[in-house]
């Protein structure tokens, strides 16, 4: 298998949803992407990892729909979450799940993917912040994040807290939901 074909196959494998939501020509897009490099790319992982940014640049020039680069970032993070082990947390208290990643999206990528698995291909606009993460028991998960949940995560980003009582009373219901979802871990 030649060098070009290996890179193209790696892109197709990492980003299968792009073929579902567009009439993308993998041969053409791979050539464009390789041509965007100053030197011929050598590292397949680096090449595959940078592809969503390439699509985002194309979208900023109206050469690619926005939902495609959003889908590519989603698929990249999903793949990373599936193949990443849950880090061990040694100290007690409430901790922000260390696997959390966030996407600020204009499209409902999770709903689009869900509908596509049912044979219903749709582009669904929806401005939201999507959190992708690895749940300690159930594995890969994603959930829309509310402003209240972001407030709690910002507090936990500074470090673990000893007790749920350190979270403001109006946010306690959100904290309980976050603990159930595995966004916040009680150790």
Rosetta blueprint (number, residue, H / E / L):
1 X L
2 X L
3 X H
4 X H
5 X H
6 X H
7 X H
8 X H
9 X H
10 X H
11 X H
12 X H
13 X H
14 X H
15 X L
16 X L
17 X H
18 X H
19 X H
20 X H
21 X L
22 X L
23 X L
24 X L
25 X L
26 X H
27 X H
28 X H
29 X H
30 X H
31 X H
32 X H
33 X H
34 X H
35 X H
36 X L
37 X L
38 X L
39 X L
40 X L
41 X L
42 X L
43 X L
44 X H
45 X H
46 X H
47 X H
48 X H
49 X H
50 X L
51 X H
52 X H
53 X H
54 X H
55 X H
56 X H
57 X H
58 X H
59 X H
60 X H
61 X L
62 X L
63 X L
64 X L
65 X L
66 X H
67 X H
68 X H
69 X H
70 X H
71 X H
72 X H
73 X H
74 X H
75 X H
76 X H
77 X H
78 X H
79 X H
80 X H
81 X H
82 X H
83 X L
84 X L
85 X L
86 X L
87 X L
88 X L
89 X L
90 X L
91 X L
92 X L
93 X L
94 X E
95 X E
96 X E
97 X L
98 X L
99 X L
100 X L
101 X E
102 X E
103 X E
104 X E
105 X E
106 X E
107 X E
108 X L
109 X H
110 X H
111 X H
112 X H
113 X H
114 X H
115 X H
116 X H
117 X H
118 X L
119 X L
120 X L
121 X L
122 X L
123 X L
124 X L
125 X E
126 X E
127 X E
128 X E
129 X E
130 X E
131 X E
132 X E
133 X E
134 X E
135 X E
136 X L
137 X L
138 X L
139 X E
140 X E
141 X E
142 X E
143 X E
144 X E
145 X L
146 X L
147 X H
148 X H
149 X H
150 X H
151 X H
152 X H
153 X H
154 X H
155 X H
156 X H
157 X H
158 X L
159 X L
160 X L
161 X E
162 X L
163 X L
164 X H
165 X H
166 X H
167 X L
168 X L
169 X H
170 X H
171 X H
172 X H
173 X H
174 X H
175 X H
176 X H
177 X H
178 X H
179 X H
180 X H
181 X H
182 X L
183 X L
184 X E
185 X E
186 X E
187 X L
